[in-house]
Amino acid sequence: MADRIHNVLSSLFSGGYRQVSSPLAPDRTVRSSKGFGFGVPWPWEEVPLGAIQGASGPPDIAVGAPRTDGRTPLFTVTERGPWNGLDDIETQQMLRAFASQHSARPKGVRKVALGGVPAQILEAWTHDGEVQLLLTSFGPNLLEGFLRVPMSGYLHHFDVFLATWTWNR
């Protein structure tokens, strides 16, 4: 009961940004050269940045999980240029644009606390899985994380990343 009251109070005073619970223990921690990192469960591992194709700019960190069919779902995180933060964005409009860009159907927006920093995750369904876009501030800049998974069974792995996120500034 005390945990439930704490969660309700935390939600009320955090603007709806909730700390994510980790459903699994991380196997290892990955870190970017810029000072942020997160835990990954087995069998996820860091992917060499030179092996990333089709990204809209060089990511600062990337992780993937091997699959027997050779497909590798990836989570990439890239620091972008200056932005005004989450308060100045129209989230539902961004969700529709994000879904359209990936020929997907909008699923929703999740507000999370990433190591104490507010973040929003735009979620959409594609014909072959899910795509999610993580948006948060990294100093004066936008930090953007992109996740593509072939099935929702991978999403609890994503929650491990979010729950174990750390900032070293």
C-alpha positions in Angstrom: 0.0 0.0 0.0 2.8 2.4 0.8 4.4 1.8 -2.6 1.1 2.6 -4.3 0.7 5.8 -2.3 4.3 6.8 -3.2 3.7 6.1 -6.9 0.5 8.2 -6.9 2.3 11.1 -5.1 5.3 10.9 -7.3 3.1 11.0 -10.4 1.2 14.0 -9.1 4.4 16.0 -8.3 6.4 15.0 -11.4 4.1 16.2 -14.1 3.2 12.6 -14.9 6.8 11.5 -15.6 7.2 8.2 -14.0 10.3 6.2 -13.1 10.4 3.0 -15.0 10.7 -0.3 -13.1 13.2 -2.8 -14.5 11.6 -6.2 -15.1 15.0 -7.8 -15.5 18.4 -7.5 -14.0 20.9 -5.9 -16.5 23.7 -8.1 -17.6 26.1 -5.2 -18.3 26.1 -1.4 -18.7 26.9 0.4 -21.9 28.2 4.0 -21.9 28.4 6.7 -24.5 31.5 8.8 -24.9 29.3 11.8 -24.0 28.6 10.5 -20.5 25.2 8.7 -20.5 24.6 5.0 -20.3 22.2 2.3 -19.3 22.0 -1.4 -18.4 21.2 -4.0 -21.0 19.9 -7.5 -20.3 21.4 -10.6 -21.8 21.8 -11.1 -24.9 21.8 -7.4 -25.7 25.2 -6.0 -26.5 26.8 -2.8 -27.8 26.9 -2.6 -31.5 29.9 -1.0 -33.2 28.8 2.4 -34.4 30.4 1.7 -37.9 27.9 -1.2 -38.3 24.8 1.0 -38.1 23.2 1.6 -41.5 20.3 3.9 -42.3 20.6 6.0 -39.1 19.8 9.7 -39.6 23.2 10.8 -38.3 25.9 9.0 -36.4 24.5 7.6 -33.1 26.4 8.1 -29.8 25.5 4.6 -28.7 23.8 1.6 -30.1 22.7 -1.8 -28.8 21.2 -4.9 -30.4 20.1 -8.4 -29.6 21.0 -11.3 -31.9 18.2 -13.4 -33.4 18.2 -16.8 -35.1 16.7 -15.3 -38.2 19.6 -12.8 -38.5 17.4 -9.7 -37.8 18.9 -7.4 -35.2 16.5 -5.1 -33.3 18.4 -2.0 -32.5 18.2 0.9 -30.0 20.3 3.9 -31.1 20.8 7.1 -29.1 21.9 10.3 -30.8 22.6 13.8 -29.5 21.0 16.4 -31.8 21.3 20.1 -31.8 19.8 22.7 -29.5 16.1 22.6 -28.6 13.7 24.1 -26.1 12.7 20.9 -24.3 9.6 18.9 -23.9 7.4 21.9 -22.8 7.5 23.4 -26.2 6.5 20.4 -28.3 3.0 19.3 -29.4 3.4 15.6 -28.5 0.3 14.3 -30.4 1.3 16.1 -33.6 4.8 14.7 -33.3 3.4 11.2 -32.7 1.3 11.4 -35.9 4.4 12.6 -37.9 6.6 10.0 -36.4 4.1 7.2 -37.2 3.6 8.5 -40.7 7.4 8.6 -41.3 7.6 4.9 -40.5 4.4 3.9 -42.2 3.0 3.0 -38.8 -0.1 3.5 -36.7 0.2 5.7 -33.6 0.0 3.8 -30.4 0.6 6.5 -27.7 3.0 8.7 -25.7 4.6 7.5 -22.5 6.1 10.0 -20.0 9.1 8.6 -18.1 11.8 9.8 -15.8 15.2 8.9 -17.3 17.6 9.0 -14.4 15.5 11.8 -12.9 15.2 13.7 -16.2 11.8 14.0 -17.9 11.5 12.1 -21.2 8.7 11.2 -23.6 8.5 8.1 -25.8 6.4 8.2 -29.0 5.1 4.7 -29.7 3.8 3.3 -33.0 3.0 -0.1 -34.6 4.4 -1.0 -38.0 3.5 -4.0 -40.2 6.6 -5.8 -38.9 6.8 -4.7 -35.2 7.0 -1.5 -33.2 9.0 1.7 -33.4 9.6 4.0 -30.5 11.2 7.4 -30.3 12.7 8.6 -27.0 13.0 12.4 -26.6 14.8 14.1 -23.7 17.1 17.0 -22.9 20.8 16.5 -22.6 22.0 19.9 -21.4 20.7 22.4 -24.0 20.4 19.7 -26.7 17.9 17.1 -27.8 18.8 13.5 -27.0 16.9 11.2 -29.3 16.7 7.4 -28.9 15.2 5.2 -31.6 14.0 1.6 -31.0 12.8 -0.8 -33.6 11.6 -4.3 -32.5 9.9 -7.0 -34.4 7.6 -7.9 -31.6 6.3 -6.5 -28.3 8.1 -9.2 -26.4 11.3 -7.0 -26.7 9.7 -4.0 -24.9 10.4 -5.3 -21.4 14.1 -5.2 -22.5 13.6 -1.5 -23.4 12.2 -0.9 -19.9 15.5 -2.2 -18.5 17.4 0.5 -20.6 15.1 3.2 -19.3 15.1 2.1 -15.6 18.8 1.9 -15.4 19.6 5.1 -17.3 22.5 7.2 -15.8 23.9 10.6 -16.5 27.5 11.5 -15.9 27.8 15.2 -16.5 
